[in-house]
């Protein structure tokens, strides 16, 4: 799985944590990230970079 490969790579490079952003309301993605040990940080941001329209994202993190 790509997420696990990224975590292995982060650990090999001595990263102290891995962070990601997920669209708010994307339940399948949240379930995947939580099953991989990520926890929600409670931080949110809104971006318009991808579509030109506001997209709301939630932050997640975990140790590699």
Backbone as CSV, one residue per row, in Angstrom:
resi,resn,N_x,N_y,N_z,CA_x,CA_y,CA_z,C_x,C_y,C_z
1,UNK,0.848,-1.176,0.000,0.000,0.000,0.000,0.898,1.246,0.000
2,UNK,0.523,2.234,-0.749,1.323,3.445,-0.916,1.560,4.166,0.411
3,UNK,0.534,4.225,1.267,0.696,4.921,2.550,1.779,4.233,3.373
4,UNK,1.759,2.918,3.437,2.758,2.182,4.208,4.160,2.394,3.633
5,UNK,4.275,2.418,2.318,5.580,2.668,1.691,6.103,4.055,2.053
6,UNK,5.220,5.030,2.075,5.627,6.391,2.449,6.092,6.436,3.904
7,UNK,5.414,5.691,4.784,5.805,5.659,6.193,7.163,4.982,6.372
8,UNK,7.408,3.904,5.659,8.706,3.224,5.716,9.803,4.174,5.241
9,UNK,9.557,4.879,4.157,10.538,5.826,3.632,10.799,6.956,4.629
10,UNK,9.750,7.465,5.244,9.911,8.547,6.225,10.746,8.078,7.413
11,UNK,10.487,6.864,7.873,11.257,6.322,8.993,12.725,6.148,8.605
12,UNK,12.975,5.656,7.406,14.351,5.458,6.941,15.111,6.776,6.848
13,UNK,14.384,7.858,6.623,15.002,9.178,6.522,14.984,9.929,7.850
14,UNK,14.578,9.228,8.926,14.580,9.770,10.292,13.618,10.943,10.486
15,UNK,12.524,10.951,9.736,11.507,11.973,9.979,10.853,11.699,11.328
16,UNK,10.513,12.747,12.055,9.877,12.566,13.364,8.363,12.426,13.256
17,UNK,7.792,12.913,12.160,6.354,12.743,11.950,6.025,12.906,10.476
18,UNK,4.855,12.367,10.121,4.328,12.485,8.769,2.999,13.208,8.888
19,UNK,2.807,14.213,8.076,1.571,14.989,8.085,0.879,14.871,6.740
20,UNK,-0.444,14.957,6.758,-1.196,14.964,5.509,-2.459,15.787,5.681
21,UNK,-3.030,16.176,4.562,-4.296,16.889,4.531,-5.316,16.054,3.784
22,UNK,-6.548,16.094,4.242,-7.626,15.313,3.651,-8.853,16.209,3.531
23,UNK,-9.555,16.098,2.421,-10.771,16.892,2.270,-11.776,16.528,3.354
24,UNK,-12.317,17.534,3.991,-13.342,17.323,5.014,-14.529,16.613,4.358
25,UNK,-15.007,15.566,4.999,-16.142,14.825,4.470,-15.764,13.628,3.623
26,UNK,-14.478,13.441,3.359,-14.024,12.293,2.567,-13.854,11.104,3.522
27,UNK,-14.970,10.485,3.865,-14.973,9.421,4.871,-14.097,8.231,4.511
28,UNK,-14.077,7.771,3.242,-13.184,6.648,2.916,-11.706,6.986,3.163
29,UNK,-11.293,8.199,2.818,-9.893,8.590,3.029,-9.585,8.686,4.519
30,UNK,-10.491,9.286,5.286,-10.286,9.392,6.735,-10.162,7.995,7.343
31,UNK,-11.018,7.080,6.939,-10.965,5.706,7.461,-9.626,5.052,7.108
32,UNK,-9.146,5.255,5.889,-7.862,4.701,5.484,-6.742,5.258,6.349
33,UNK,-6.678,6.581,6.471,-5.596,7.199,7.229,-5.647,6.787,8.699
34,UNK,-6.834,6.727,9.282,-6.949,6.304,10.675,-6.535,4.842,10.833
35,UNK,-6.844,3.992,9.855,-6.435,2.588,9.937,-4.915,2.447,9.833
36,UNK,-4.257,3.469,9.298,-2.793,3.478,9.192,-2.147,4.189,10.381
37,UNK,-2.949,4.557,11.375,-2.411,5.156,12.591,-2.363,6.670,12.629
38,UNK,-2.884,7.337,11.614,-2.927,8.798,11.630,-4.025,9.275,12.567
39,UNK,-3.784,10.406,13.211,-4.805,11.013,14.063,-5.055,12.443,13.588
40,UNK,-6.294,12.874,13.723,-6.652,14.244,13.354,-6.013,15.204,14.343
41,UNK,-5.443,16.283,13.834,-4.791,17.265,14.703,-5.764,18.329,15.192
42,UNK,-6.921,18.412,14.560,-7.873,19.465,14.892,-7.638,20.741,14.101
43,UNK,-6.636,20.712,13.229,-6.344,21.877,12.387,-7.069,21.733,11.052
44,UNK,-7.542,22.857,10.547,-8.255,22.887,9.281,-7.724,24.038,8.447
45,UNK,-7.855,23.915,7.143,-7.532,25.030,6.251,-8.466,24.964,5.052
46,UNK,-8.577,26.074,4.389,-9.379,26.154,3.171,-8.459,26.602,2.051
47,UNK,-8.551,25.916,0.930,-7.709,26.256,-0.219,-8.574,26.346,-1.472
48,UNK,-8.128,27.137,-2.414,-8.805,27.226,-3.711,-7.860,26.817,-4.843
49,UNK,-6.667,26.331,-4.489,-5.638,26.030,-5.492,-6.047,24.967,-6.508
50,UNK,-6.722,23.935,-6.075,-7.016,22.828,-6.995,-8.136,23.130,-7.970
51,UNK,-9.190,23.771,-7.495,-10.382,23.928,-8.325,-10.794,25.372,-8.570
52,UNK,-10.200,26.299,-7.826,-10.650,27.680,-7.905,-11.821,27.946,-6.979
53,UNK,-12.353,26.888,-6.382,-13.440,26.992,-5.411,-12.918,26.544,-4.049
54,UNK,-13.501,27.046,-2.969,-13.008,26.672,-1.647,-13.152,25.169,-1.373
55,UNK,-12.061,24.561,-0.932,-12.054,23.174,-0.477,-11.550,23.182,0.960
56,UNK,-12.262,22.511,1.833,-11.915,22.490,3.252,-11.154,21.201,3.555
57,UNK,-9.997,21.355,4.185,-9.124,20.228,4.465,-8.867,20.105,5.958
58,UNK,-8.734,18.870,6.425,-8.391,18.570,7.808,-6.988,17.969,7.841
59,UNK,-6.218,18.313,8.879,-4.849,17.824,9.008,-4.810,16.555,9.858
60,UNK,-3.910,15.645,9.476,-3.668,14.403,10.208,-2.157,14.239,10.349
61,UNK,-1.734,13.496,11.389,-0.312,13.230,11.556,-0.095,11.930,12.314
62,UNK,1.129,11.415,12.223,1.562,10.252,12.993,3.066,10.139,12.905
63,UNK,3.639,9.375,13.801,5.071,9.075,13.713,5.251,8.018,12.624
64,UNK,6.395,8.055,11.927,6.614,7.049,10.878,6.809,5.638,11.448
